[in-house]
C-alpha cells in the first residue's frame, strides 16, 4: 500500500538563495511618485512604475533610482525609459544610435563626444 502525505502538514518548499527578493508595491509606488511629482503629473503612471520596478529588479538602490528619476525629470528632454534611467543613474552618455548604410559608418562629429568625463555636471 502506498503512503500518502498527511494533509495537516504542508511540505515546505526549499528556499533558493539565488532568487531575488520580490519588489514591494509600496516601494515601487514611492519611487514612482518622485518622478510623477517632479514632472507635475505628466506621464503614464503605469509606465513609470514599470521602469522603476525594472530598475529595482536590476539591483539599483532606492537612492540611486530617486536621484536618476529627478535628473531625468529635471532634464525634461528625455522620456522616462529603462535606458534613460540607467544613463541617469550611471551618469554615462547615451550610446550613439548610428545606422550603417552600405557598409560605411557615418561621420561622427568629435565635438559631440568631448573630453568631459561627466557630461551631466
Secondary structure, 3 states (H helix, E strand, C coil): CCCCCCCCCCCCCCCCCCCCCCCCHHHHHHHHHHHHHHCCCCCCHHHHHHHHHHHHHCCCCHHHHHHHHHHHHHHCCCCCCHHHHHHHHHCCCCCCCCCCECCECCCCCHHHHCCCCCCCC
